[in-house]
Amino acid sequence: MKRIAVLVSGGGTNLQALLDTPITGGEISAVISSNPNAYALERAKKAGVPGYVLEKKDFPNYTKALLEKLQELQIDLVVMAGFMTIETKELFEVYENAVINVHPSLIPSFCGAGCYGLHVHEKALAYGVKLSGATVHFVTEECDAGPIILQKAVEVLQDDTPETLQKRIMEQCEWKLLPQAVDLFCQDRLRVEGRQVRILEE
């Protein structure tokens, strides 16, 4: 049984999607928040999952502190679910192809530095794309540039606002893709070959 830590900073809707979905071969063993007031910690508490707070201001080297906590908890898979902190290479050297993130666009569009939250959807609408969606990918040192595990698209409607597009992408893409990717990882069905992630048959 793989031990999963979910990293959060805010409301935790993606965490809730994970908590609500049975995971084959894995369990959420910890929720770690960079924000002591994150509602995600309440979600963890209600689900009986231990919650921990690691604030950036408390540590000279945040990635080192996070890594120590993950190793202390014997975590096998790290899931970033609205975690608003960029980590340095130490984390990815230890957890190579074992850190997963969900991003609210079809990478490589509308990603990288400054593309988070509503900003992503503002950029998509300003560009005039007809499709947007979500991407689940392995995390590397370079922001939003790791190998892609799963993607799902939704139509962009003519009267969409950043808020309506965000809601549709969360409900139809993010909340489905993230548990699916975590489930595949815990079944050892993901093989990374360069930039390609192959999904192995059961």
N, C-alpha and C positions, 0 to 999 in steps of 0.2 A: 504494500500500500504506500503510494507516494505521498509525501507530506508537502502541502501547498501553503505558501504564504501569499496573501493578497496585500499589495501596497496601495494605500488610498490617501487622498487629501481632502475629499469633499463629501458629497451626499451619498455616494456608494451605490448608485443604481446598477452599475455593472457587477459590483460585489453581490448585490441582491440576486441578480440573474444567476450567478454562480451558486449561491446558497440554495436557490430554488431548483437547481438541476442536479440530479444524481450524477456523480462522476465515477466512471468505471476505473477501479484501480487507484483511486486517489481520494484524499480528504483535505478540506481546508483546516489547517492546523493553527493558523495565526493570521490576524489582520494587523498590519503595521501602518500607522498613520503619521504623516509629517505634520499634522494639524490636530492639536488636542481637542478642538471643537468640532471635528468632522462628524457629521451624522452617521457616516459609515461605521463608526465605533459602536453606535447604538444598535445598528443592524447586526453587527458581530455579536454583541452582548445578548440580543434576543435569540440568536441562533446557537448560543452556547459556545461560541468560538472565542478563545482568548484574544484580547486586543492589547496592543502596545503602542505607545507614543514615542516617536523619535523626532524631536524638533531640530531643525538645521542649526539654529542659534546655540544649541547646547553642545555642539561637537565641532572641534577644529577641522576634523576630516569626517564628513558625514558618510561618505561611501564606506569607509573603514568601519564606522560604528554600525551601519546597517548590515554589512557583511558579517560582522561578529555576532550580531543578533540572529541572523539567518542560520549561521553555522551552529550557534548554541541551541537553536530550536530544531536542528537536523532537517532543514528544509531541502526538498529535492527540486521543486519548481517554484519560481517567483513569478507572480502575475501582477503587472502594473495596471490598475483599474482607476484611471483618473488620478494618477500620482504625479504631482506637479513639481517634481524634483529631478533634475538631470544628474545621472550618476556617471562616475568615472570608470576607467577601464578595469580597475581592480575587481569590480563586481562581475564583469563579463568574462574575465580570465578564469574565475572560479566557477561561475555559472554559465559556461559557454553553451549556447543553444538551450538554455534552461531558464531564460527570462522572456516572458511573453507580454506584449502590449496590444491594446486595441486603440486604433486611431480612426477618427470619424471622417475619413475621406478614402478615395481609391488611390492609395499610394502608387506612383510617385507624385500625384497631383496634391497640391494644398497640404504640404507636410514640411517638417523641418522647423527651424527656429521661429518662434512667434506664432506657429500654427497650432493653437489649442483652443478648446472650448468653442464659443460662438465665432471666434475669429476665422476658423476653418470654413464655416458655413457662409459667413460674410464674403469671403474670398471666392467661394464656389459660385455664389449668386452674382457677384460682381463680374465674374468671368463669363457667365452665361452658359455654363455647362448644362446639358440635358439629363445627365446621370451623375449621381454622387453615391456615397455608400460608406462602407467601413472596411477596414483592413486589420487583420490580426497578424502580427509579425513577431519574429524573434528580435530581441533588443540587442543592439551593439553600441559601441562607443559613439558612433555617428548617429545623430538624432533621426529617428524614423527611417533608417536606411537598412535595417536587418532583413534577412530572408522572409518572404511573405508566406504565411501558412494558409490563410483563407481570406477571401474577399466576397462581398455581396453588394449588389447595386440596388438603388431605388431611383425612380423617376423624379426629376426635379420639376415641380409644378409651376405654372406661370405666376401664380399668386403667392408663392412661398416667401416666407420671411426667414431670417436665420433661425428663429425660434421654432417655426413649424418644421423646417428641414431637419434641424437637430433632433426634434422629437421623433420624426419618422425614421431617421437613421438609427437612433437608439433602439426604438421598439422593434423595427423590422430587421436590423442588421446586427448591431453591437450585442444585444442581449441574446441573440441566437449564436453568433459566431464565436464569442469568447468561451462559453461553456463547451462548445463543440471542439475547439482547438485544445482546451485543457484536457478534455476527455481523450482525445487522440494522443496527446503527449503521455498521459498516464497509462495508456495501453501500449506504449512504445511503438506507435504506428507512424511517427514522423521521422523521416530521414533527411538530413540536410546534406545536399551535394552542391557546394559552391553557393550560388544564389537561389538554387532550386530547393524547394521542400517537397519531398515525395511522400504521399500518404499511402502507407502500406495496407494491403488487404488484410482483413481479419483472419 
